[in-house]
């Protein structure tokens, strides 16, 4: 899973928030289905090159959002999604269309991400 998460230490958004946002997105898009076990705090922190406390804070916020449940010795597991979160079909179709269009026009992934981030900022 850590290969899907990228932490930019130069970004304005703190690392724990980047991790929380990216895991939340993976969950809502079905990349991390209900019942999936997240890596241990220590393992993910090592993979991402951040402090364990950074990942622990991200996991705590995900738990507060109701997206995961953490249990001592059982680890952190993705919760079943709510009905609202399951209805992302239209958004997923739009993203698929953007990726196809970008590929057809020879636009790389980083450029597409930059365009999306620019739009998100307004």
C-alpha positions in Angstrom: 0.0 0.0 0.0 2.8 2.4 0.8 3.7 2.6 -2.9 0.4 4.4 -3.4 1.3 7.1 -0.8 3.7 9.9 -1.5 4.8 12.4 1.2 6.1 15.7 0.0 8.1 17.2 2.8 8.1 20.6 1.0 4.3 20.8 0.7 2.3 23.2 2.7 0.1 20.3 3.9 1.8 18.5 6.9 2.9 14.9 6.3 0.3 13.4 8.6 -2.5 15.2 6.7 -1.0 14.0 3.3 -1.0 10.4 4.6 -4.6 10.7 6.0 -5.9 12.3 2.8 -4.3 9.7 0.5 -5.5 6.7 2.6 -9.0 8.2 2.8 -9.0 8.5 -1.0 -7.8 5.0 -1.5 -10.6 3.8 0.8 -13.3 5.9 -0.9 -12.2 4.7 -4.4 -12.2 1.1 -3.3 -8.5 0.6 -3.6 -8.6 -0.4 0.1 -11.8 -2.3 0.5 -13.5 -3.0 3.8 -11.5 -5.4 5.9 -8.2 -4.5 4.4 -5.5 -4.3 7.0 -3.3 -1.2 6.9 0.5 -1.5 7.5 1.7 -1.1 11.1 2.5 2.5 12.1 6.2 1.6 12.3 6.3 -0.2 8.9 4.5 2.6 7.0 6.6 5.3 8.7 9.8 3.4 7.6 8.5 3.0 4.1 7.6 6.7 3.8 10.6 8.0 5.6 8.6 9.8 8.3 8.4 9.6 12.1 6.1 6.9 13.6 4.1 9.7 15.3 3.3 11.2 12.0 1.6 7.9 10.8 0.0 7.4 14.2 -1.6 10.8 14.0 -2.9 10.1 10.4 -4.3 6.7 11.6 -6.0 8.4 14.6 -7.7 11.0 12.4 -8.8 8.2 10.0 -10.3 6.4 13.0 -12.0 9.6 14.2 -13.5 10.0 10.7 -14.9 6.4 11.0 -12.9 5.1 8.1 -10.7 2.6 10.0 -10.7 0.8 13.3 -7.5 0.3 15.3 -7.2 -2.5 17.8 -4.2 -3.4 19.9 -2.6 -6.6 18.5 -5.2 -6.8 15.6 -3.9 -3.8 13.8 -5.7 -1.1 11.8 -8.5 -2.3 9.5 -10.7 -0.5 6.9 -14.3 -0.1 8.0 -17.2 -0.9 5.7 -18.1 2.1 3.7 -21.3 4.1 4.1 -23.9 4.3 1.3 -22.7 7.8 0.3 -19.1 6.7 -0.1 -20.2 3.7 -2.2 -21.8 6.0 -4.8 -18.6 7.2 -6.4 -19.3 5.5 -9.8 -19.8 8.8 -11.6 -16.6 10.3 -10.2 -14.6 7.2 -11.0 -15.9 7.2 -14.6 -14.9 10.9 -14.9 -11.4 10.1 -13.6 -11.1 7.2 -16.0 -12.1 9.6 -18.9 -9.5 12.1 -17.8 -6.8 9.4 -17.8 -7.8 8.1 -21.2 -7.8 11.6 -22.6 -4.4 12.4 -21.1 -2.9 9.2 -22.5 -4.3 10.0 -25.9 -2.7 13.4 -25.8 0.6 12.2 -24.4 0.2 14.0 -21.1 2.0 12.3 -18.2 0.7 11.5 -14.8 2.6 14.3 -13.0 1.1 16.9 -15.4 -2.4 15.6 -14.8 -1.9 15.7 -11.0 -0.6 19.2 -11.3 -3.7 20.3 -13.3 -6.0 18.7 -10.7 -4.2 20.3 -7.8 -4.4 23.7 -9.6 -8.1 23.3 -10.0 -8.5 22.2 -6.4 -6.9 25.5 -5.2 -9.4 27.5 -7.2 
